[in-house]
Each structure stands twice: as C-alpha cells, then as structure tokens.
Amino acid sequence: MYYYSYQPLDFLYKYQRPSVFFHHHSKYRDKKESRNTDQGEENSAEMATKLYIVYYSTWGHVATLAEEMKKGADSVPGVEVTIWRVPETLPQEVLGKMHAAPGREDHPVITARQLAEADGILFGFPTRFGMMAAQMKAFFDTTGGLWQSGALAGKPAGVFFATGTQGGGQETTALTAVTQLTHHGMLFVPIGYTHGAGMFAMDEVKGGSPYGAGTFAGADGSRVPSDAELALAAHQGKYFAGIAKKLKVV
C-alpha cells in the first residue's frame, strides 16, 4: 500500500526559484493587461458616436455656425464630430462676382455614400426664397442610392440655417428641409425651447427657432452671427449629440 503525503507550497519553492516563478507570472500578467487595454481602446473607438455636421455656406455664416455646433457637440463624452461641406455647383467666375467666401479647406468635401457612416447628422444651409440653397438640394439629389437601401433610416438629423432678412424663411426653410429627411426615414430632432430664457428674449434681433439654430446674414451678407446666435448653435450641437448618443445604444 502506498501513502501519498501532501507537501506545503514551501516544498515547491525548493525546486522552483521564486524569482523565476514571479518573473514569468509578471510577464503573463503584463501581456494580459496590455491585451485588455488594447481591447478596451478598440471597443471605445467602436462605441464612439459619430456625428457629422454637413453644410453649404456662401459667405461663411453657416460655416461659422457649424464650428460653434462642433464645440457644443465636442463637450459630450464619447462623441466624435466631423465637419463636412457639400460640393459647390457654381463656377468660380460666378462665385467671384457674388463675393462668396472661399471654401474652408479644413472642412473636407463629402460624398453621399459617406453619410451612412454617421450615427447622427446636422445639416446646415443658407435660405433661398424660404427653402434650402440649390447646392444642398443638389447634394440631397445624389442620395438616391442611400434612400433605396435605407442606409439613413432611423438616424437622427437636425438642421440649421442662415437667412438674409428676418422674413427670409427661418422656419419655412426648416419645414421644407424636413421633406428630405422624411423620405430617408431619418428622425428629425428639433431643439424646441431647450436653450431656456434666451430664446424668449426680445431685446435684440437674432436668428434661430425651435427648429434649429440660425443667423441673419443681412441683404448684402455683411452681418456676422451674434453672440446669442452662436450660443444657440453651440447648444444645438451639445443637445443633438446627447440625443444621438442615446439613440445609438437603443
């Protein structure tokens, strides 16, 4: 009959140098922690909410609002914001006669198919007779493939705009833009009166409405966005980013 005796762990260390044992264990632990860290970074990148701000701007007013919206959206953790501009349809000769501002080179030109990459999109454009400018409409006209495949269905969308005068279409521009979003099945996200008391103030002329942020450019395009208009744009960016982030996890 054989008897087995169980030795304490001290017995093992007589034949296994502790320094070697812990050295190998430490290497395994470091590799495991490194792998977990890498996976965490990858998962974080995958989980980030991609927000696109897509605009057309003739004299730079809408581009300025887009920058403010990005500042607001950037304040929401876990949101990645990219500003894009749509292709120009007018020749440079005509733009020169209009004294149009040059296109922002730091805002790349977007293609229709890239819209599908975003989790939420804010569209900005100047008003032309109470509707979006032809350049933005021409861009929407290139999204037929996305419409056919339903690539934008369910994605949140918002709008912002610039008009020449107070009666230029701050609300009709937004209302007529909703038809584009509706055909794609996008979820229109207005800001309502979430910006608070400032939206009720009557002490100054300012653009914007419950539909979205806005500015007045003046009949000759010389007026620049006011502090109140910029504040509303930043608020819309932050508010919309929060909604887009919540919808992504639904």
Secondary structure, 3 states (H helix, E strand, C coil): CCCCCCCCHHHHHCCCCHHHHHHHHHHHHHHHHHHHHHHHHHHHHHHCEEEEEEECCCCCHHHHHHHHHHHHHHCCCCEEEEEEECCCCCCHHHHHHCCCCCCCCCCCECCHHHHHHCCEEEEEEEEECCEECHHHHHHHCCCHHHHHHCCCCCCEEEEEEEECCCCCCCCHHHHHHHHHHHHHCCEECCCCCCCHHHHCCCCCCCCCECCECEEECCCCCCCCCCHHHHHHHHHHHHHHHHHHHHHHCC
